[in-house]
Amino acid sequence: MEYLIDTNKPWYHGSPIKMKTLKAGSTITPWKDLAIAFSTKPSLLEYDEINGKITHNGIQKGILYIIDEQIFFNIDIYQHPRSTMDKGVEFLTKRQLKLKQIIE
């Protein structure tokens, strides 16, 4: 499975912590369900590459955020160099980004 990079579409971050900004070096994804799963702080997470079904063992109450400003690939974000996930799924931020909470 590979997500096509489109910085004009929504980007997400999941965390159990209430925030208004995301610090540089944080992880974001274009995959909403993955951000929701990460918001629960799982120690194990996997997904089916064919249907995209995510399974994890996270138990914390999570918050889903959307990046609330325009971002540019290779300027504001870059592919996570040590990700164990497919290309186009996990990115790191190069600068602080504004967040907007969308689901708790």
N, C-alpha and C positions, 0 to 999 in steps of 0.2 A: 504494500500500500504506500502511495506517495501523495502527499498533499501538494498542490500547486501553490506557489507563493504568490499571494495577491495582497499587498499591504493596504489596498483600498477596502478590503473586507474586514469584518471585526476580528480583533485579536483579544485573547482571554488570558487571565491569570486566576488561579484558584488558591485560596489560603484560608486557614481558620482564624486569621488575624484581621481586625478591622484596620483599613488603610485608606489614605486618599492619594498617595503616590507610591510608585514602585521604584525601588532603588536600582541603580545600574548593577548589572550582573545577575539580575533576576531572570527567571524563566517565563516565557510566554508561549502561547500556541494558537493556531487558527482553529483548533479542534475543541469546540465548546465542551463536549462530553469528557474529554481528557482533562481539561481544566477543572471541571466539577469533581472528577475522581481525585486529582491531585489536591484539591482543597481539603480533603479528609486526611491528609498526611499518611498515605499507605506506606508500608514497608515493602509490600509486594504489589505489583501492578502488571497486567498483561492485556493484550488485545488481539483479537482474531483479525488477521490481515485481510481476510476475504470480506467479512461483514462488518468489521469495525467494532464488534462487541467488546466492551471493556470489563474486566473483572479485577477486583482489588480487595485488600483487607483493611482499608482505612475506616476508622470509627469516629474520628473527630467531626464536630459540626463544622461544615465548611461554608465559605462565602465565595461566590463567583463574581469576578470583576471583568469589565471590558476596558480596554485601553481607550482613554477618552481624549485622544489627540491623534493627528495623523503621524504615521511612522514610515520610515524609508528603509528598505532593505540595504544592508551593508553600511548605512549611516547610523541608524538608531538600533538596529538588531542584526544578528548574524546567526547562522546555523550553529546549534550547540555542537562543539567539536568532539565531545565525549558521550554523546547521546547513544543509548542502546536502542533507540526507536528509529523508525523509518525516516528517510529524508523528508523535510518539509513539515515535521510534526513539532519539534522542540527547538526553540530559539532563545538566545540570551540577549538581554538589553545592554546597550552601550551607554545609556544615560537614564536619568530619572524620568519616569513617565507618569502622567496623570491617570488616575483610575476612577471608574464609576462603578459602584456596587449595583449588580443587577439581580442577584439571587442570594438569599441567606438560607 
